């Protein structure tokens, strides 16, 4: 088993245990990075985030997702704690009587809600939940082919309410439905939603980035379908925030993740990291993390930083499926990369647990009894996360932990993890093309 090799970093609490397997990122390297962090004022910048100060300097904004977690009381509040109870009740009444709920959204407006709903049993629901994303009208036609407009409600999720893919599908949906009162907008831009005569509008703050919007009204469907589960998710994220501020062992654990990511990328040419979940309910975790990391850390290097490589390429998926897809390259290919593996130790006799432990060992150590063309690389740095119980509280804790990892990495790199001008460029020039070509 993987325990035969001594981990270089260990962390454990009631929710998760973590072990890092790499002979290269040593305790001495950790100390060097920690001294750099001290010189950069890391602790102060963490406090700036949690006290709602402006940390998104290029857009002159705070980043309020930790505040949403901290102020959520699990009573009658929605995440933003805005005074919109009447809209919330009207929207809930609409959805509770619908046979079909179609959610329209892309990016964080899609990945977050989808991942949350994968953690509850929708087979017991009378309502059919359908996600539509992208810009191809064929997706809309296919997914609505057997539906009746009178039985269908639309949740349209977009922070700006100008995202071209979302608006394109929204226009198809309005034409198909013929009843604008069956639409609910979830946005930080009320005025744009009102341009489509949508009356039911749930709002959140501009200071919530799309890839952090899972903590906002964007996840309202989960809030309606399984309030206890949503409460647990928010509580898990809140607990991770508390631990970052108050628990030295947790802070060291997250720092180790961030520091080692930077070191392996900049000094060991490990430009890619694969994220693999061996928990079925967390099967979309890698998709979510891909957006979180690559949008947050995919920036040009700061001229003041000694580190010239910023975010790694993140890919991955559901571990058992991935083993029959791209694991051949992981084991015998020529690419240098690292890996994050997520599993549950709830049942150590399960096949999924055995696969997670075995693959962790093979990727990090190789196998002595394989020779010749069967020999595998066995030189990959591994972060192994073992969730004690794979529930929504634990999912919230894990996602918030990953956000902390990203934020600390960004501070060390001297970049802003909250803007996304590269994404905006695509939107601007697509719009320009359509205008010039009659689209």
Order of alpha helices (4+ residues) and beta strands (2+ residues): beta-beta-alpha-alpha-alpha-alpha-beta-alpha-beta-alpha-beta-alpha-beta-alpha-beta-alpha-alpha-alpha-beta-alpha-beta-alpha-alpha-beta-alpha-beta-alpha-alpha
